Amino acid sequence: MSLDGFVAGPADDMTWLAGLHAGPNPVVERLLAGLGAVVMGHNTYAPATTAEGKVYGGQWEGPIFVVTRSAEPAPGFTLVDDLGKAVRAAAGDGYVAVLGATTARRCLEAGLLDEVLVHVAPILLGDGVRLFDHPGGTRVRLEPVELSSSGPIGNFWYRVA
């Protein structure tokens, strides 16, 4: 996420991540070691199916569930039309990473999210897709699990209260 709270730039642009080399991150390494599956939304799926857009930069391979009603299937991805079904199918012994701000917000609203891990990059985007956007406002209380940094990246891991 950018320092000003955007996961993607305008029009879901993720090119701001290119050239952002943060180096090794022990929090990411622990997460990847315990990761059992990934759930992502349609907007995150399209870039992930390209050679440049491997999940976690190609550092992880495993089951990936895509919540969509209008996508073409690609090898290595399971398409599911219901968010609850996707999360239940992904649930297992390891962590389930939710990729995409809209999908994460929907999981939070449905009570399907136990924890939030955000990596904050030293960049300001000014506009785009916010990590959490709820017109009219709402409060979600979070309890710290781990707060750390790795080079220029801040790691903020919280439990949903």
Number of C-alpha atoms within 10 A of each C-alpha: 22 22 16 16 20 23 29 23 18 13 10 14 13 15 10 14 14 8 7 13 10 12 10 10 15 13 19 15 13 10 15 18 12 13 19 20 23 23 28 26 21 18 19 22 25 13 15 17 16 9 9 11 15 15 18 11 10 10 9 16 15 12 16 23 25 27 25 19 11 9 13 8 11 11 6 12 18 16 23 18 13 12 21 16 13 21 24 11 16 20 16 12 10 14 17 21 23 23 18 20 22 21 20 21 19 15 17 17 12 11 11 15 18 12 18 18 18 17 18 19 20 13 15 14 17 12 14 16 20 18 18 18 14 10 6 5 8 9 6 10 9 14 12 13 13 13 13 14 15 15 12 13 21 18 20 17 19 18 15 16 10
